[in-house]
Amino acid sequence: MDKVRLDKWLWAARFFKTRALATEAIRGGKVKLDGHAPKPGRAVKVGDQLEITQAHRKVWVEVVALSDRRGPAEAAQQLYRLEKELLNQRAPDPALALAGFREKGRGRPTKRERRQIERWLGD
């Protein structure tokens, strides 16, 4: 095996839980292959450089081996060499919480919360 689809490799290397999530990340520009934004079907070769941005971290890896099958985590770690990793564990700024900042996915404010925000803003 000398080439594997990028979405399959990311799934096999356990960067994403499903191939659909890997494909979505690639299409969303969260994965760069040798500095360029690839398509999910792009072939990955040994020696390629990947930059993968996830919600909790950003990693730079070099492809060391190819696989299109998902195995145990120990086997998945043999597929790449981690060059650099930045963890994103920052808490939101407390000042944003006072201004009505809501975490992503929390939904619209309730009627009570909306009234509290309006009272605080002075509207």
C-alpha positions as CSV (number, residue, x, y, z in Angstrom):
1,M,0.0,0.0,0.0
2,D,1.6,3.3,-1.1
3,K,-1.4,5.6,-1.0
4,V,-4.5,6.0,1.2
5,R,-7.4,8.5,1.1
6,L,-6.9,11.3,3.6
7,D,-10.2,10.8,5.4
8,K,-9.6,7.1,5.8
9,W,-6.1,7.7,7.2
10,L,-7.3,10.3,9.7
11,W,-9.9,7.9,10.9
12,A,-7.5,5.0,11.0
13,A,-5.0,7.1,12.9
14,R,-7.8,8.0,15.4
15,F,-7.7,11.7,15.0
16,F,-11.5,11.5,14.3
17,K,-14.1,9.1,15.6
18,T,-15.8,8.5,12.3
19,R,-14.9,9.0,8.6
20,A,-17.8,11.4,8.3
21,L,-16.2,13.7,11.0
22,A,-12.9,13.4,9.3
23,T,-14.5,14.4,5.9
24,E,-16.3,17.3,7.5
25,A,-13.1,18.6,9.1
26,I,-11.2,18.4,5.8
27,R,-14.0,20.2,4.0
28,G,-14.1,22.8,6.8
29,G,-10.5,23.6,6.4
30,K,-9.4,22.1,9.7
31,V,-6.8,19.8,8.0
32,K,-3.9,21.0,5.8
33,L,-1.8,18.6,3.8
34,D,1.7,20.0,3.1
35,G,0.4,23.5,3.7
36,H,-2.6,23.2,1.3
37,A,-6.3,22.6,1.9
38,P,-7.0,19.1,0.4
39,K,-10.1,17.3,-0.6
40,P,-11.2,14.2,1.5
41,G,-10.2,11.8,-1.4
42,R,-6.7,13.2,-1.7
43,A,-4.1,10.4,-1.4
44,V,-1.7,10.5,1.5
45,K,1.8,9.2,1.2
46,V,4.6,8.4,3.7
47,G,6.4,11.6,4.5
48,D,3.5,14.0,4.0
49,Q,3.1,16.8,6.6
50,L,-0.4,17.3,8.2
51,E,-1.7,20.2,10.3
52,I,-4.9,19.1,12.1
53,T,-7.0,21.6,14.1
54,Q,-9.5,20.1,16.6
55,A,-11.6,21.8,19.2
56,H,-9.2,21.0,22.0
57,R,-5.8,21.0,20.2
58,K,-3.8,21.7,17.1
59,V,-1.2,19.1,16.0
60,W,1.4,18.9,13.3
61,V,2.3,15.4,12.3
62,E,4.3,13.5,9.7
63,V,2.8,10.5,8.1
64,V,5.1,7.5,8.9
65,A,2.9,4.6,7.8
66,L,-0.3,4.0,5.9
67,S,-3.4,2.1,6.9
68,D,-7.0,2.2,5.9
69,R,-8.2,0.1,8.8
70,R,-8.9,1.3,12.3
71,G,-7.1,-0.7,15.0
72,P,-6.1,-0.2,18.6
73,A,-4.7,3.1,19.8
74,E,-1.2,1.7,20.0
75,A,-1.3,0.7,16.4
76,A,-2.8,4.1,15.4
77,Q,0.1,5.9,17.1
78,Q,2.6,4.0,14.8
79,L,1.0,5.7,11.7
80,Y,2.4,9.2,12.5
81,R,5.2,11.1,14.2
82,L,4.0,14.0,16.3
83,E,6.1,17.1,15.6
84,K,4.2,19.7,17.6
85,E,1.0,20.0,19.6
86,L,-0.8,23.0,21.0
87,L,-3.5,22.4,23.6
88,N,-6.4,24.8,23.7
89,Q,-7.6,24.7,27.3
90,R,-8.3,28.3,27.9
91,A,-11.4,29.3,29.7
92,P,-13.5,32.1,28.3
93,D,-12.7,35.6,29.6
94,P,-14.8,36.4,32.7
95,A,-15.7,39.8,31.2
96,L,-17.4,38.1,28.3
97,A,-19.7,36.2,30.7
98,L,-21.0,39.5,32.0
99,A,-21.7,40.7,28.5
100,G,-24.0,37.8,27.8
101,F,-21.4,35.4,26.3
102,R,-22.8,32.0,25.7
103,E,-20.9,28.8,25.0
104,K,-21.3,27.4,21.6
105,G,-24.2,25.0,21.3
106,R,-26.0,26.2,24.4
107,G,-28.9,27.7,22.4
108,R,-30.9,30.9,22.7
109,P,-31.3,32.6,26.0
110,T,-34.5,31.9,27.9
111,K,-37.0,34.6,28.5
112,R,-35.6,35.1,32.0
113,E,-32.0,35.2,30.8
114,R,-33.0,37.7,28.1
115,R,-34.6,40.0,30.6
116,Q,-31.5,39.8,32.8
117,I,-29.3,40.7,29.8
118,E,-31.6,43.6,28.9
119,R,-31.6,44.9,32.5
120,W,-27.8,44.6,32.7
121,L,-27.4,46.4,29.3
122,G,-29.9,49.1,30.3
123,D,-32.2,48.7,27.4
